[in-house]
């Protein structure tokens, strides 16, 4: 599975949304992406990509697109 597909799958499963809702999705943009859902999403992303995100990156992870950028620039995940 390529990294984009894996990333999308984690988002969809964690937030119980469909893939067509991902573009433009931001923190609190769906019912399950609240503070608790955010930590669950981050934990699932860390597990999927075998990384441990820094606290500042977890706080900055404010949208679907921002998350991809953080993973690419800080954790060498290629999309």
C-alpha positions as CSV (number, residue, x, y, z in Angstrom):
1,X,0.0,0.0,0.0
2,X,1.4,3.4,-0.9
3,X,1.7,6.1,1.7
4,X,-1.1,8.3,0.4
5,X,-3.5,5.4,0.5
6,X,-2.4,4.5,4.0
7,X,-2.7,8.1,5.2
8,X,-6.2,8.4,3.7
9,X,-7.3,5.1,5.2
10,X,-6.1,6.2,8.7
11,X,-8.1,9.5,8.4
12,X,-11.2,7.7,7.1
13,X,-11.2,5.0,9.7
14,X,-10.2,7.3,12.6
15,X,-12.8,10.0,11.8
16,X,-15.4,7.7,10.3
17,X,-15.6,9.7,7.1
18,X,-15.4,8.9,3.4
19,X,-12.4,9.7,1.2
20,X,-14.2,12.4,-0.7
21,X,-14.4,14.4,2.5
22,X,-10.6,14.6,3.0
23,X,-9.7,17.5,0.8
24,X,-9.9,20.7,2.8
25,X,-10.7,18.9,6.0
26,X,-9.5,20.8,9.1
27,X,-9.4,20.2,12.8
28,X,-13.0,20.2,14.2
29,X,-14.3,20.1,10.7
30,X,-16.1,16.9,11.4
31,X,-17.8,15.6,14.6
32,X,-15.1,13.1,15.6
33,X,-12.1,15.4,15.0
34,X,-12.3,17.0,18.4
35,X,-9.4,17.0,20.9
36,X,-9.9,13.4,21.8
37,X,-10.3,12.4,18.2
38,X,-7.2,14.3,17.4
39,X,-5.0,12.3,19.8
40,X,-6.5,9.1,18.4
41,X,-5.8,10.2,14.8
42,X,-2.2,11.1,15.7
43,X,-1.7,7.7,17.5
44,X,-3.1,5.9,14.4
45,X,-0.8,7.8,12.1
46,X,2.2,7.2,14.3
47,X,1.4,3.5,14.2
48,X,0.8,3.3,10.5
49,X,4.0,5.1,9.6
50,X,6.1,3.7,12.5
51,X,7.0,7.2,13.8
52,X,6.8,9.2,17.0
53,X,5.6,12.8,16.4
54,X,6.9,15.7,18.4
55,X,4.5,17.6,20.5
56,X,4.8,20.8,18.4
57,X,4.0,18.8,15.3
58,X,0.9,17.2,16.9
59,X,-0.3,20.7,17.8
60,X,0.4,22.1,14.3
61,X,-1.4,19.1,12.7
62,X,-4.5,21.2,12.0
63,X,-5.7,19.9,8.7
64,X,-5.5,16.9,6.3
65,X,-3.1,18.9,4.0
66,X,-1.0,20.2,6.9
67,X,-0.6,16.7,8.2
68,X,0.8,15.5,4.9
69,X,3.2,18.4,4.9
70,X,4.4,17.7,8.4
71,X,4.9,14.0,7.6
72,X,6.8,14.8,4.4
73,X,9.1,17.5,5.8
74,X,9.7,16.2,9.3
75,X,9.3,12.4,9.1
76,X,10.5,11.6,5.6
77,X,7.1,10.1,4.5
78,X,6.8,10.4,0.8
79,X,3.4,10.9,-0.8
